[in-house]
């Protein structure tokens, strides 16, 4: 699940390409303005002359040289913006061009502690590559709010599904304002994974980072990285994605082989994401009683108190669809 060196290299080269394009665009804009506004060019060229003269004065001990230079440069900048507006250009037309102003298209930002960390845009690029390595893209093409149907439910099952759909829509609607977690549980094939896909598709469309795992796939990956000394860096990156993505979806909890490693990793995940106020969505075919018996009391307590619980019931829709398809073919 972690990115390879070649994938990181692809991201880095992408930033270099972006900077090259934006530098070219800036130069093109500058030449356009110089051709249209001769006075603007004269003002720009006067900056170097003023700077040299000011440096000479400072070397000679003139204490006012730097202050006067700043004043003159501010006047020149103000006059240039007036000229841009006068000739129909935006006042910020010659400001540096960045796809991401936060990192200035480098992929990294400087923290308050003076260290560098990956920018949000870098993490988004990483996650897009991870999506390509998972089946989330295929999933959300078929499982989204536009393909949602109530046709397979009746009675109490229908009322529960309608409530789950409303809850899912509100989860997406309030995602940026409220920290929330969802726990879908109930019988097999009643729409838990489908609603998870609906939520994922909508949040991805809004630009949020979503990582989807089947429970068995997630714990298998964690075990592979944890018990292989050569994979320490991969494990660190994996935890980084795991804990910091905007939404983590753990599908089919309970299908994995549950042991002490799985239990400790699950609790660490739920606890760390809660500390970071990052939302988690869990779906399972287990009942609440089975959940309590299968995992630790700490996990059951974390889920029952920190998640909105939503039960779905009804027939297995996958089987129902197959039967309906067979019936249509026979006709």
C-alpha positions, 0 to 999 in steps of 0.5 A: 500500500505504501508508495514506491520510490518511482511513484514518489519520483513521479510526484516530484517530477510533476511538481517540477513540471508545474513550476516550469509551466507557471514560470513560463506563464509568469514570463509571458504575462510580464512581457505582455504588460511590458509591451502594453505599458512602457511606463511599467517596464521603466518602473521595473528597471528602475528597481535595480538602479535604486537597490544598487544606489541604496547599497552604496549609501549603506556601505558609506554609513547612511542610516536612512538608506534602507528605510528610503529604499523600502519607501521608494519600492512601495511607491513603485509597487503601488504605481505599477498596480495602478497602471495594471488596473488602468490598462485593464489588467488585474492588479495581481496579474504579475504576482507569482503563479502557484497551483498550490499557494501553501507550498508554492508548488514544492510539495512541502511546507515549513512548520512552526518548528522549522521542519519541513512536512508534506503539503496537503496537495502532496498527500492528495497526490499520494492518496490518488496513487493509492486509490489506483492501487485499491478498488475504491474507484471501481467501487464508487462508480457503481456505488454512489447516491445517483445509483441508490434505489429503495426498490429492494426494501419493504416495511421496517427494512425500508424504514431502516434503510431510509434512515441510513440514507438520511444519516449518510447524506447528513454525514457528508453535508456536515463533514467539514463542520462536525467531527463524526464517525459511523458504524453500519451493522446488520445482516449480509447484503443489506446496503452497508458497503453500498452506503459507504461507497456513496459517502466515499464518492461524495467526499472525494468529489468535494476534495477530501481524502478517503481511504477504503480497506476491507478489514482483512486487507487492512490487517494483512497489510499491517501485519506484512509491514509490521513483521518485516524489518525491511518495511519500516519506512513503508510501515511509517508511511502506511500509518501516516495515510492510515491516521491522517486521511480525512475519512478511513473506511473499514469494510466488513469488520469481522471477516478477518482472522481476529487475534491479539495483533488485530485487536491492538491495531484496531484499537490503536487506529480508532484511538489515534484517529479520534485524537486527531479528530479524523472520521472513521466509517466501519461496516460489519455483519456482526451484531453488537453482542458479537462485536463485544464478544469478539473484540476487547471491551475498550474497542466496544466502548470506543465504538458504542460511545464514539460512533453513530450506530446504524442498523440495516436489515432485510434480504441479501440484495446481491442474491435478490438481484441475481434472482431478478436477473435470472427471472428476466432472462427466463422471460 
